[in-house]
């Protein structure tokens, strides 16, 4: 097959051939044009999602996980960083018609300090380094910690781990060749995690000038999951027994645009993740790109955070000679807004056309097959 169009970030002309599932810049005789004109991108990236966790809560089986992956594929998200799931989805790797998944194993938390049934609970903090090493071996180069969560005994967000054990835990992951990320809503867990050498922060709504500077110094990445932060007021409304926590969540929500904007201005690397699974439906990466643009990223940078920049960060190729032929094609400029980005004209996965203008996403409700 052959595709021709314009690419980003520079808008240059692209002419690609596809053979045996791989891209070639060298002409292939008698190749069939599947698209001529428009815009061509490497497959989009959702850098924070949960394949196996159901929209609305709970977890699903492999059939449900496949449905979720198909939903992501339909909107052009062909590379998924799964930031923690209780479902073993490695069987999906055997299917050439589904996006590639980079897994972080299961969340690691302590008892009663995360959503029931999702995490591995560590009874004694001294066990954390070994638990991290185990999940590093199980995952695909990432480990996910729960950095803070509501502590009902104090009625507010509180860190789960002491700073000293974080140093050992993150070193254990790095020794296994894995990177570490952490769920963090509030302020207090951030200094210890960053100082311990964590590679990424998820959400990061509690970032301050001090911890932003620390992230810059440590080259810590940020995946702010902005469309998930939109759920904070609803969480606060339901937390009637914990008024301090409710006020805290509303305050974090109120200043998130300023928080992420300052992180961007400081030079922190920011990537797009929806937190799909649970309170967010799969297939909403276009909305996250739009949200990043609203907090100060340029339209090109916001798209790069879900495409070429995210692929480079995760160690996956883009539109390169010899790369897997995973690409999305648009008749209009994909920086034109979420309605354009969520509806690619053509999706090609490992050299096979899988979707043609299906309009599969529903940004306000459940996923479509």
C-alpha angles and dihedrals in degrees: 000000000000133000128187131184143096127311138206153272090026101027093236124160115267128199115179137173124204123210129167091348097307136102124247131187088194114090118256116208119246094005114164117240109235093174135007118186132006125074130317125200135172111255114293121253129224099198095190121036139121118231106198098029112105125234102252095028142297126061134278137216129254092279090056091045090054090051090052092049090049090053090053091047091053092061092045099260099140099161120053128186103206105210096199134328135175090216121087101228098171089113088071089068089073091065118084092197096066132075119264114257126212105200131207094194114231128335113265115220142143125257116295091359100104142029108307116256098013105083139054103245117220110209094194122032090221087071092061099093093053092045089051091050091051093051090046089058092046097047135061101259100307138088125195123213126187099231099183140359138160114298104204092200090067098025097232145072113295135173117261099209139049115240095243095057090047090061091056094042096051091045088053091055093047090051087058091051093253132127123225131224132177140207106237126168102162139050107250101067095051103077094053095046094048094044089050090060103257113175101216142011121216117214097351095190091149096059116138132188088266097051092042088057089048091052091051091050092048094039090235115173126225130216103184100185090209097181089056091052086061086073093063096094090054090049089051092049090055094048096079092144092056109050095167091054091046092052090047093052092049091050092049089050094047094056101035095106090054092043096053092038091056091047090053093046089051091057102254113156107247126195133188120252128157102198086229112186120064111023096007126063119231118255100049103114090119090060091051091052089052090049091053090053090052092057095052112284114126115248089254094048092045090054091045088056086064098036136019097008093046091048091053091048091051093046096248125131127245127202096333132141107270095015121129109274097248109144145137127219128205130190089209132043104283089216087070094096141285095295089060097040094047092054112055117186091224137011118199117188120187090340098311127108103237105166136024117193094314099157090216103163129095108189096192101041149019126329124272122224 
